[in-house]
């Protein structure tokens, strides 16, 4: 059983690393983010909601998969006042009863300036440790603009394809990136020249 577990962990790590080795450029991330924002704005009250938050980070495509051991990864852009300011990756790993694969879009909105400032100042922000994210059920949220802004950070998972049980951002790591480059990408470039 331990050999199977180690093999699965190695396999998922390889998939995750191959994804990060193909880091997207800022133009690619922004183009995908623009398309996904248009989908998000079709939800009743979403445009008004986005105009009232301090900033939001959009991950157009987060890949999540696993069998006992799971991993997820995506790249996105932080927008403040509608302008792209910084780029981030989202990544997590987990172990437990799980099976499946999913691709989805994530939008994380900062309702308070303090939450946004803390996120931007951090060197690797982790959900549940550095701050709490309130996940809104996309299917039951009838009017997004009716959110009361009682919580500092809200997350929406939408545009999902595939099957993966449960949505939790607890333990998810957000890391500032330079578009088109990651540490893995840089290492590959060093050894292939």
N, C-alpha and C positions, 0 to 999 in steps of 0.2 A: 504493500500500500504506500509506503514511504517513497519508493522508487517512482510510482505513478504520480504522486503528489509533486515530487521534484521535477519530473518530466513536464507536467502541466505548467508548473511555475516557470520553468525555462522556456516553454513554448509561448506562453503569454508575454513574458518579458521580451522575447525576440520580436513578437508582433508589435508590441508597444515601441520598442526601439526602432524598428523599421519604419513605423509611422513618424516618429520624431526625426528620423534621419532625412525625411522628405519635407522639411519645414517649408511652409508657404511664405511668399513675399507679402509685404504690406498691401500691395494692390490686390492680390488674390484674396486675402482675408477680408479687406474692405468690400470688395465686389460681392462676395458671398454673404457678408453681414448685411449689406444693403438689401439683398433679395429676401433674407430671412426676416429683417425688420418689417418689410412690406407684408409678409405673412402674419407676423405678430400683430400689426396694426389693424388687421381685418377683424380681430376679436373686439367686441363692443367695449369701448372706453379705453382701449390700449393707447391710442395716440395721445389722449389727454393725460393718462397715467405717466407716459414717458416724458411729457412736457413738465411734469411736476416733480420728478425725482431729481436728485443732485447729479446723477450720472448712472450709466449702466454699461455692463460688459456683455457682449454678445458672442457666443460660441456657435457659429453656424452649423458645425458638424462635430458632434462628440461621439466617438466610437466606443462602445462598451460591449464586452463579451466575457464569457467565462464558462467553465464547467468545474465546479467546486472552487477553483481559484479564478478570480476575475480581475479585470483591469479596464480602465477607461482613459481616453486621451482626446484632446481637442485643442485647437488654437483659436483665439478670439481677440477682439479689440474693445478697449474701454473708450466710451464716448461720454464727453462732458459738454453740455450745451450743444449737443448734436455733432461735435467735432471729435474725430479720432485723436486720442492723446497717447495711449500706450497699448502695447500688445502683451497678451498673457497666454500661457498654456494652462490647461486643467488636466490633472492626472490623479488617479487613485488606484489602489490595489486592494483586494479583499479576498477573504477565504471563508468558506461556509457553504450552506446549501444554496446553490445557484446554477443555472444553466441557461444558455441562450446567447443571442447577439442582438445589438440594437444600435441604430444610428439616430441621433436626435439633436435638436437645437436647444441651447440653453440661453436664457436671458436672466442676468442677475442685476437687479436694480437696487441702487443705494438711495434709500429714502432720507437718510440723515447725512449732513455734511461731515459729521464726526466719523461715521462708519466709512465713508468714501476716503477721507483723509487717512484713517488708520490703514485701510487696504492699500492705498498708494504708497505709504511710507514703509510698509513691511517688506522684508526680504524673503518672500515665500509665505504667503498667507494661507492658513489652514482652517477650513470650516469646522466649527465645533471647538476649536482651540483659540483662535484669534478673533472669532466672532460667530454669531449664530445666524444661519440663513433660514428664513421661513419659506418653505416650498409650497407654492399655490397649485392646487389641483386644476390643471388647465381645463379639464372636462366639466367641472362644476362651477368654475368662476364665470358667472354670467356677465357681470359688468366689472371689468378690471378697475375702472375709475372709482368704484365704490370702496376700494381698499382704504382703510382708515389711517394708514401710515403710522400705526402704533409700533411696528417693528422697524428696526433700522435697515434690514436687508431682505429683499424678496427674490425668490427664484421661480422661474417658469420653465418647464420642460415641455416642449411641443414639437410638432413636425416629426414625430417618431415613426421609424420604420423598423420592423423586426420585433422580436419578443424577448424581453428581459424583465423579470419580475422585480417590483419594488424600485422606488426612487428615493435615494438618500444622498445628500451631499456631505454628510458627516465624515470627517477625515479626508475630504478632497483637498488637494493642494493646488494653489494658484501661484504661478511663478511668472515674473516678468520676463519676456523674451525679446530678442531682436529678430524681427521677421526675416525669414529666409535662412536663419542660422539657429542652431541649437548646439549644446556641447557635443552631442553625438555627431551632428552634422560637421562641426568643426574638426572633431577627431578623425572622421572619415576623410575629410579634405586633406588633413596633414599626412595621412598614410597613403593616399592615392596619388600624391604629387611626386 
